[in-house]
Amino acid sequence: MGALAAAVIAIGIFAFSTVTPRVSFKDVGFSFSSDQQARVDFEVTKPTDATAHCAVQVLSENYAVVGWKVVTIGPGPASEGAAGGRTTAQQVELRTDSPGVSGGVDSCWIAGTRD
């Protein structure tokens, strides 16, 4: 019985030691100032001491990617944003190759976990 308990504890320690910080995002809006310029507004939730990267895209009416940019969101103080600084508002300007009809975040990840 003692060996089983030790194995369960060891598995628990291993599982928690390999957990990477989580990052999530929420699209808030987008706008177009011209056929070649778009702005995407979104929120990112991550640990305040972590750096995240987010891939932001603009799509055409046939869902082709016409604009793409990876942005970096660095660590921030707990006094900025919401949830003790974990959630911050972001605004990104993108150049587009042709007119777009929508914009948003494709994905986000913590720096070093996918780079």
Secondary structure, 3 states (H helix, E strand, C coil): CHHHHHHHHHHHHHHHHCCCCCCEEEEEEEEEEECCEEEEEEEEECCCCCCEEEEEEEECCCCCEEEEEEEEECCCCCCCCECCCCEEEEEEEEECCCCCCEEEEEEEEECCCCC
